Amino acid sequence: MRAFVGAAVQRPSTIGAMAPTGARVARLLATITPSTREAVVVELGAGTGPVSDAVQDRLRPGSRHLAVELDRDLAEHLRATRPRIDVVQGDAADLRRLLDAAGVGAGEVDAVVSALPWTLFDGSQQERILDQICAVMRPEAAFATISAHPSSFFPAAREFRHRLHERFDEIVVSRTVWRNVPPARVLVCRRPRLRVLP
């Protein structure tokens, strides 16, 4: 918690959250992690690691878990506290390049889980990250992300949902987890539509 508070106070526009993801929301996000076979799972906006722990609880031996974190201090915290995870410091908007450098090619990812603050991103940034996500996923893979309840009524949130529907064949919305700070739902998106990136 100390690492999160320090980063949030110093770089609020980068962190974009008022508290780490709660355990129940973390477990909901992690449900898309394959638990019966080896898999490649990518986590975006790993922060201090609550979602990382939930993903690790489901992973089979031999799997890869890559955690992408923009904030340098939080990335170092993850490396120090969770050595089983491949921590990648960088921007999710450069996901393909980051994964290529880590030895994971396009179309090789089985699940993407995200705690990114989507409503803080402008439309072009949302689109770029979502297109990168679709480009790295297997056809049968799933993408799960958080929708904070208070902000779900904002225009930026509605536009984000529209962009999800453009890029995925199915979107399933969980019930609101009221005990999370802030209350949140999890969106599970399946069957990414093929998008050609430059």
Secondary structure, DSSP 8 states (H G I E B T S, - for coil): -HHHHHHHHH-HHHH--SS---HHHHHHHHTTS-SSS--EEEEES-TTSHHHHHHHHH--TT-EEEEEES-HHHHHHHHHH-TTSEEEES-GGGHHHHHHHTT--TT-EEEEEE---GGGS-HHHHHHHHHHHHHHEEEEEEEEEEEETGGGGSHHHHHHHHHHHHHEEEEEE---BTTSSS-EEEEEEEEE------
